[in-house]
Every structure is written in C-alpha cells, then in structure tokens.
Amino acid sequence: MKRLDELTLKLLDDTIKEDEVGELAELTQESEGQQSLLQLMELESQLQACGRSSIADRVLEQIRQERCERVEEGVMRVVSESQTPVRELTDAAGNKSLQFTLVVASIAALAACLLFVIFAIDQNEHEHRAIAQLIPHGSNVRILDADEKVRSVVTADDSVAVRSNETIETSQAFDIAEIVYADGTKLELLGETKVRLTARPDGSKQITMLSGLVQADVAPQPEGRPLQIVTQAATLEVLGTTLGVEVREASTQLGVATGRVAMTRKADGQRVEVAAGRFATATESTVEPLQSHPFPDLPREWREDFEDGLPAGWRTGELIELENATTVQAIRPRRSNSERFVITSHNAWQEGEHALCKIDRDSVLHLRIRQRAFARITIMIGTRSYPPARGRVGGNLFYTKKAWNEDLPPDTWKTVSIPLKDVAWQMKQGKRVNGPSELAGIAAYLIHISTENEDAGLTIDRMWITNEAEANQR
C-alpha cells in the first residue's frame, strides 16, 4: 500500500496522528496525490452507503450546524487559503492542530464542490433527458421549452422525444396528438389543449394541464409514486386507469372509465375518490361539496335553430338576419391560415356537456342550408367514446361526397339529411379508416362544416341530429 493511501485511510478512519497530518498535506500538493485522495473519498462514500460512519459525517454535521453566513465565510476562507501550500502555513503558524484543521476543511470543501458538480450534472441530465414520445395525428403540434419558447413544431409525419418540463400544445379545434411513455401510458390531446410534462425526482410522472381535453390510458404505476395530473383547480392521483380530463377557466372535470382516481380540490383541500363510471368537477368555489356523480344518459337527439343567438362557446360562423330568420354564415377562421369558409359548432365536451348527443347506426344529421354558388362541402363530426371505456375511443367522421349539394338552386333553402353510417371515412387515433363506421358506444360533441377555398355564401338556419332516417319537417 502506498504511503499516501495509508495516511488517507487513517484520516478517514480518524486514527491519523498529528505528526502524520503534515506528511499527508505534503503528499497531496501534487495533482496525482489529489486524484488518489479523491478516489479514496469515493470509496468512503460507498462505505457510507452501507451504513459506516466516518470523519466526513462529523465534518458535514458541523457545517450544517453553522449559521449560513459563517458557512459562506468559512468556505471563502478555505478556498483562499488552499491556494497557499499547506506546509508554508504550518511553518508560519507553528501549530500542527491548525494543519490538521486545514486538511479536514480542504477535504470537506473539495467534497462539497464535487457534490455540487455531480448534482448540477445530474440535474442537467434530468432536465434534458427524454421522458416520452410525441406522435401528432393529422395536425401540427408545438413543443415549448421550460421558458415557454417554441423548441419545435412537429408535423403529422413526425414523432419526437419530449423532455422533462417541456410543454405540448395543440392549437386548432381538430388537432389530435398522442404522448406515449415507456411504460405504455398514453395521453391523447384533443383540440386546443396545452400540457406540461415533468419527470419528478422520485421517478414519478407529473402532467400539468393548462387547458383543453386529455384522454389518458395509464399503465399501473409503482407503489407510492402515482401519476399526478395538476390543474388550476385540482390535483389528480392516478395509479393506473382510463380517464378523461377537461380543463376550462378555473374548472376541472374528471371522468373515470376504469379503476379509481383521487381528486383533491385546491381551494380547500377536499378530496374525493372517483370510481369507474363516474365523474367529478372541481372549481375554485368551495360552496358545493366535492363529490362524484354517475355519467348521465345522453339524449339521442340534438338540435340548434339559433333563435337565441350562437350557443356559448360557438367556434366559427357569423350570425346574420336573412329573410326574417336568424342564420349562421360560413366565414374564414380568424386564427387560421386556411382558405376554407367554415361553420363550427361549440365543443360540447369542453363546455362541460359531455357531448351533443348519443349516436348510433341509425343516427342522421339534418341541415337546412342555402348557398349562393356551388362549392364542395366537407362535413366533419367529432365523436368520443361514451361512457368512456378502456380500449375504446371515438374519432372524427368525415362526409365528403361531391354530389350531395350540386343540384341545390342558388339562394334557395333546402333540407339535406345525411345518415352518419354513410360517412366516407374517419380519422381514429391518427389512422384513416375508409368506409362505414362503427357508431356503437360513441357520442357527437362537435360539428364542422366547410367549403374549399371559396366563399359560396354557405348559410345554415337549422341543424339537428335524430335517430330517424327521414328528415324532419322544416
């Protein structure tokens, strides 16, 4: 064993003699000696992990007991004095106990520096390592860094790794994106949604929902480390289940398909466990008790005639008076580069209504419309699974048949009935499925009608869904 190693072990075991302290100080003047000292200190830290106490414990405990200003002053003094050879200080002072103190203090300061560097590197890796994969479905999705600056815009043809403390944003009403974790946990972002992903120090997942809609299929999480969903109004703890979360201004609605999810209202700390088949809503108000309710039965029919104006949350369209009737005319969306002219209903799900209505194979969409000139019209119906269930999702249904409005005379009202089972195709979890759609167990929550690249004067004065094949009378 080298003399340096022998003296270092004696120091760590607190058995070193005073006359050996000076020898150790001299041996550690060179960089090679310092490196050897560091290696033995690393061995000491491993022994500490096994429960062995050491002089390092006592030094660190002494430092913790000092007041903050004394610690700062002491560290600065040690750093300053360590630049002068320890042997010179010893000769000047003629005091071997001072020499011993300086060696111990130098080791403590060096250990503190190493710990700081290791911690900083670990934190940097923690902040920048990939924690999930982002997969956009038919839309462009923005990734914002920790400073809320755009790091990347991911197109429908890409997938990209997401790092801790990054924010994912879908900005259009029909954007859909999927976030996939290594353990199989999946989040589906629907419409205008913004979430921030965080890997917590204990390895658990945290999702901060800033706005929008998320459907989650959460794999079983480690005991004591639930996935946490944080909103302005509530905190949710998820051990493994299928759920949906909708965030509006100062309001959070949770719906659970399988398992149980704990919801804690931030306003007063009240907590409720929401079981499968139930939902709960938390707000900033504490007037009503926080409790869960069973999912309501949805109506099988829906209608809107605009007699009372546009419903709350109506997305796109201009309310106009036409022939003594209140109607909605297609317009270009204000926050889009699209050349389409659009009428888009409110998003009933985001407005806390669960959906517009339940649909099935004999459901029919009816429109009373008029157009100034012919333009090809695309109809899209956003659907969700309802009540929510594991492994079952909705999708966007598209009706794009060219001929259905070709024979419509200009500036003439006509009622058109479209069986939903006749949709041309649907987009389901980013995959296009052609042909008739399976409509069982889903509900419509939004209707989108658009013309391609020209203003055809498309106007609607009534729209409704029934479960009858015949069109209702005007």
C-alpha positions, 0 to 999 in steps of 0.5 A: 500500500502506498504511503499516501493511501495509508495516511488517507485511510487513517484520516478517514478512519480518524486514527491519523496522528498529528505528526502524520497530518503534515506528511499527508498535506505534503503528499497531496500538493501534487495533482496525482496525490489529489486524484488518489485522495479523491478516489479514496473519498469515493470509496468512503462514500460507498462505505457510507452507503452501507451504513459506516460512519466516518470523519466526513459525517462529523465534518458535514454535521458541523457545517450544517450546524453553522449559521449560513453566513459563517458557512459562506465565510468559512468556505471563502476562507478555505478556498483562499487559503488552499491556494497557499501550500499547506506546509508554508502555513504550518511553518508560519503558524507553528501549530500542527492542530491548525494543519490538521484543521486545514486538511479536514476543511480542504477535504470537506470543501473539495467534497462539497464542490464535487457534490455540487458538480455531480448534482448540477450534472445530474440535474442537467441530465434530468432536465434534458433527458427524454421522458416520452414520445410525441406522435401528432395525428393529422395536425401540427403540434408545438413543443415549448421549452421550460421558458415557454419558447417554441423548441419545435413544431412537429408535423403529422409525419413526425414523432419526437422525444419530449423532455422533462418540463417541456410543454405540448400544445395543440392549437386548432379545434381538430388537432389530435396528438398522442404522448406515449411513455415507456411504460405504455401510458398514453395521453391523447390531446384533443383540440386546443389543449396545452400540457406540461410534462415533468419527470419528478425526482422520485421517478414519478410522472407529473402532467400539468394541464393548462387547458383543453381535453386529455384522454389518458390510458395509464399503465399501473404505476409503482407503489407510492409514486402515482401519476399526478395530473395538476390543474388550476383547480385540482390535483389528480392521483392516478395509479393506473386507469382510463380517464378523461380530463377537461380543463376550462377557466378555473374548472376541472372535470374528471371522468373515470372509465376504469379503476379509481382516481383521487381528486383533491380540490385546491381551494380547500383541500377536499378530496374525493375518490372517483370510481369507474363510471363516474365523474367529478368537477372541481372549481375554485368555489368551495360552496358545493361539496366535492363529490362524484356523480354517475355519467348521465344518459345522453339524449339521442337527439340534438338540435340548434335553430339559433333563435337565441343567438350562437350557443356559448362557446360557438367556434366559427360562423357569423350570425346574420338576419336573412329573410326574417330568420336568424342564420349562421354564415360560413366565414374564414377562421380568424386564427387560421391560415386556411382558405376554407369558409367554415361553420363550427359548432361549440365543443360540447365536451369542453363546455362541460356537456359531455357531448351533443348527443348519443349516436348510433347506426341509425343516427342522421344529421339534418341541415337546412342550408342555402348557398349562393354558388356551388362549392364542395362541402366537407362535413366533419363530426367529432365523436368520443367514446361514451361512457368512456371505456378502456380500449375504446375511443371515438374519432372524427367522421368525415362526409365528403361526397361531391354530389350531395349539394350540386343540384341545390338552386342558388339562394334557395333553402333546402333540407339535406339529411345525411345518415352518419353510417354513410360517412366516407371515412374517419380519422381514429387515433391518427389512422384513416379508416375508409368506409362505414363506421362503427357508431356503437358506444360513441357520442357527437360533441362537435360539428364542422362544416366547410367549403374549399377555398371559396366563399359560396355564401354557405348559410345554415338556419337549422341543424339537428341530429335524430335517430330517424332516417327521414328528415324532419319537417322544416 
